[in-house]
Amino acid sequence: MANKILVIDDDNDMCLLLNRFLTRHGYEVTGKNNGHAAIDWLKQNAPDLVLCDFRLEDMTGADLLVKIKEMHPSAIVIIITGYSDVKDAVEVMKMGAYDYVTKPLFPDEILLTIKKALEESTRTAKAVEAVASSVNHHHETVDTPAQPKVKLNAAGESYIAGSSSAFVHIAKQVELVAPTNYSVIIYGESGSGKEVIAKLIHEKSKRASKPFIAIDCGALSKELAGSELFGHEKGSFTGALNQKIGSFELANEGTIFLDEIANLSYDIQVSLLRVVQERKMRRVGGNKDIELDVRIIVASNEKLWDAARNGKFREDLFHRFNEFSIDVPPLRERKEDIMVFALHFLQLTNAELGKTVRGFSKEVEEIFLNYVWYGNLRELKNVVKRATLLTDGPLVEVKSLPFEISNFHKLQFDVAGNAAATAPSEATKAPEKHIPFEHKLKSANIDAEYEVILDALKQTNFNKSKAAKLLNIDRKTLYNKMKQYKEFNNQ
Ligand SMILES: Nc1ncnc2c1ncn2[C@@H]1O[C@H](COP(=O)(O)OP(=O)(O)OP(=O)(O)O)[C@@H](O)[C@H]1O
């Protein structure tokens, strides 16, 4: 049976284009132009996957995501964003979106992301079912945990070591703590590799052959967090139609990884403290204690000690977890790792797409080293995957990078107060010497025009149809002008 996909985009052309393209690839596609129309449709229909623009006219992608997850917890949601929204997109992923794709959209890239998401979702559901049925001795029906809250680490996801001194230090800490039963706190920004490190600790421990269960606490609703973590008995609350095995039970004898731990409500923190102290738990509505032997690794992007001092996190729980802690610096602070990981992601993509791209041009390397990577390794991976897909020659060139990354320094001139724009290095600056005046004049004109276009693009969140309307030119002219700018700067 064809997978059902719902496309939500207020750009009608884009909606139609995606609809046609995905239908051609065998999916059953429905398109909606605003959030409310999508919600109405979702009341009657259950899609396997939703492709949703982050900025709709009537609501944000984040609000819509909450509604979708309430109505269809297992639906995969992929968010379409402009590059300036990457930080928001990362937040939305923490709320349960599977992935994000950035504009301009490339059909092949979208297709690849969708295929992978659907395959991964089937694989994960099967794995969870297998673990659940081995735990559930009563052979009752078990609710499958909603995707992607339970992220059984993607099979086949390979690990590499970075070469920065920070990474070497982390690797040493992992070697040291892995064989013990210590709880570990991993600190770091979103996408910096915390889950991969947690998985590595598990794999290097005596528990390696037992389950590793990753839970994004930021994606758990207050009401359902207890049942997600500890399970529930049939009929224990309205909607508890079947017995459910919680993540702790699924992780028994193995390791549980609780990402964004500071987002757990105070009540759940109390239940968690009992589990940590007594090493036993009860399912919601249950009256039987279940013995637990689970190693706990938690992650947070804020210092838990600060959260404890501010009353957001229980201090006793903090002390229980704080047997060992690992700090993962953001990628921009460990520049030696950038190209190591970029090459690794390039090789992964080559293997996935059957391509033979060898590496990156000097200019691309320069841009990578000076970019801020708010989304850390996750963002780098997405950028490299996309660029590799677009590369025909032996090296990834600047033209295959998203416009907003290759022009990052230009975009900085009005990014209010936001961090870390490093000055362009000598290699990325246009050479000043020996440029004829005629060329300088042309360049000045194009630059001035470019600033106006860029402004319109930013105002419309890089929606080219809307930007063209704003500039009172047609879409094709806008494309030509952008192309002209790129070509002129590549001369
Ligand atoms: N050492 C590594 N080797 C290979 N890939 C890695 C490594 N570290 C991270 N990655 C990749 O980078 C991406 C982000 O990593 P990960 O999910 O571990 O980050 P995170 O800090 O847990 O993010 P979040 O807090 O948002 O969940 C993943 O696709 C992961 O596979």
The ligand as an SDF file (V2000), in Angstrom:
LIG
                    3D

 31 33  0  0  0  0  0  0  0  0999 V2000
   31.2840   10.8720   16.3830 N   0  0  0  0  0  0  0  0  0  0  0  0
   30.3830   10.8650   15.3990 C   0  0  0  0  0  0  0  0  0  0  0  0
   30.5720   10.1290   14.2990 N   0  0  0  0  0  0  0  0  0  0  0  0
   29.6840   10.1250   13.2900 C   0  0  0  0  0  0  0  0  0  0  0  0
   28.5460   10.8450   13.2830 N   0  0  0  0  0  0  0  0  0  0  0  0
   28.2940   11.6180   14.3510 C   0  0  0  0  0  0  0  0  0  0  0  0
   29.1910   11.6700   15.4650 C   0  0  0  0  0  0  0  0  0  0  0  0
   28.6800   12.5190   16.3900 N   0  0  0  0  0  0  0  0  0  0  0  0
   27.5190   12.9720   15.8770 C   0  0  0  0  0  0  0  0  0  0  0  0
   27.2770   12.4420   14.6580 N   0  0  0  0  0  0  0  0  0  0  0  0
   26.1030   12.7040   13.8090 C   0  0  0  0  0  0  0  0  0  0  0  0
   25.6950   14.0490   14.0370 O   0  0  0  0  0  0  0  0  0  0  0  0
   24.2730   14.1320   14.1870 C   0  0  0  0  0  0  0  0  0  0  0  0
   23.9260   14.7600   15.5400 C   0  0  0  0  0  0  0  0  0  0  0  0
   24.3930   13.9010   16.6000 O   0  0  0  0  0  0  0  0  0  0  0  0
   23.5140   13.5770   17.9080 P   0  0  0  0  0  0  0  0  0  0  0  0
   22.1050   13.2110   17.5560 O   0  0  0  0  0  0  0  0  0  0  0  0
   24.2880   12.6110   18.7240 O   0  0  0  0  0  0  0  0  0  0  0  0
   23.5020   15.0150   18.6000 O   0  0  0  0  0  0  0  0  0  0  0  0
   22.8080   15.4640   19.9730 P   0  0  0  0  0  0  0  0  0  0  0  0
   23.7750   16.3510   20.6600 O   0  0  0  0  0  0  0  0  0  0  0  0
   22.3150   14.2510   20.7190 O   0  0  0  0  0  0  0  0  0  0  0  0
   21.5840   16.3050   19.4180 O   0  0  0  0  0  0  0  0  0  0  0  0
   20.1970   16.6670   20.1730 P   0  0  0  0  0  0  0  0  0  0  0  0
   20.5520   17.2020   21.5060 O   0  0  0  0  0  0  0  0  0  0  0  0
   19.5790   17.6940   19.2720 O   0  0  0  0  0  0  0  0  0  0  0  0
   19.4050   15.3890   20.2020 O   0  0  0  0  0  0  0  0  0  0  0  0
   23.7430   12.7120   14.0250 C   0  0  0  0  0  0  0  0  0  0  0  0
   23.2970   12.5460   12.6960 O   0  0  0  0  0  0  0  0  0  0  0  0
   24.9390   11.8440   14.2820 C   0  0  0  0  0  0  0  0  0  0  0  0
   24.8700   10.6450   13.5710 O   0  0  0  0  0  0  0  0  0  0  0  0
  1  2  1  0
  2  3  1  0
  2  7  2  0
  3  4  2  0
  4  5  1  0
  5  6  2  0
  6  7  1  0
  6 10  1  0
  7  8  1  0
  8  9  2  0
  9 10  1  0
 10 11  1  0
 11 12  1  0
 11 30  1  0
 12 13  1  0
 13 14  1  0
 13 28  1  0
 14 15  1  0
 15 16  1  0
 16 17  2  0
 16 18  1  0
 16 19  1  0
 19 20  1  0
 20 21  2  0
 20 22  1  0
 20 23  1  0
 23 24  1  0
 24 25  2  0
 24 26  1  0
 24 27  1  0
 28 29  1  0
 28 30  1  0
 30 31  1  0
M  END
$$$$
